[in-house]
Amino acid sequence: MKLKCKFVIMEIDEGFIAVPVGETDNGFRGVLQLNETAKDICEGLSSGLTKEQIVEKFLKEYEGVDLKTASNAVDRVVIELEKKGLVE
C-alpha cells in the first residue's frame, strides 16, 4: 500500500497540512489536515513502508504505545485516505 500521489507536508499552527503535488488519479484537489500521528503515517506510506512497518516504527518511537493502539491509529488514517482515493 502506498499513496497515489506525492504530498508536501507543512507545519501550521498546532498541526500539519498535506498538499498534493501534481495530478492525482481521482482528481483530488484538496489539502489534508493532519495531526502528528497522521503526518508520520503519510510519510511512512510515501516512503514505501507497509502498515505493519509503520506500526512497528510507532512501537519503537513512542514509549508506552501498545500494539492495539498503534495498529488502530494506522488503520483509522489509512481508512480516511482510502475514502479519498489516495492510496493504492
C-alpha positions, -999 to 999 in steps of 0.1 A, spaced: 0 0 0 13 35 -9 0 70 -15 -11 76 -51 4 110 -53 32 129 -37 24 154 -9 43 183 5 37 184 43 39 217 61 37 225 97 10 251 106 -1 264 140 -6 232 161 -7 207 133 2 199 97 -13 201 63 -5 179 33 -8 194 -1 -8 171 -32 19 178 -58 10 171 -94 -21 153 -106 -39 125 -87 -57 96 -104 -90 105 -88 -88 143 -92 -83 151 -55 -76 188 -53 -79 194 -16 -55 196 13 -53 172 43 -53 185 78 -30 162 98 -20 157 134 15 144 142 5 108 141 -13 111 107 18 130 94 40 102 104 17 76 88 16 96 55 54 100 55 57 62 61 34 54 32 52 79 10 85 62 17 70 27 9 65 13 43 37 -12 49 10 -7 75 28 -33 97 62 -15 93 46 18 104 30 1 134 64 -13 143 80 21 140 54 36 163 61 9 189 98 18 189 94 56 188 65 62 212 71 50 247 40 34 263 21 28 230 8 -7 227 3 -28 196 -35 -23 195 -33 14 199 -7 18 172 -25 -5 149 -58 13 154 -42 47 147 -27 35 115 -60 18 104 -80 50 111 -57 72 89 -55 46 61 -93 43 60 -96 81 57 -70 81 29 -88 52 11 -122 71 13 -105 100 -5 -90 76 -31 -54 85 -21 -39 50 -15 -33 20 -37 
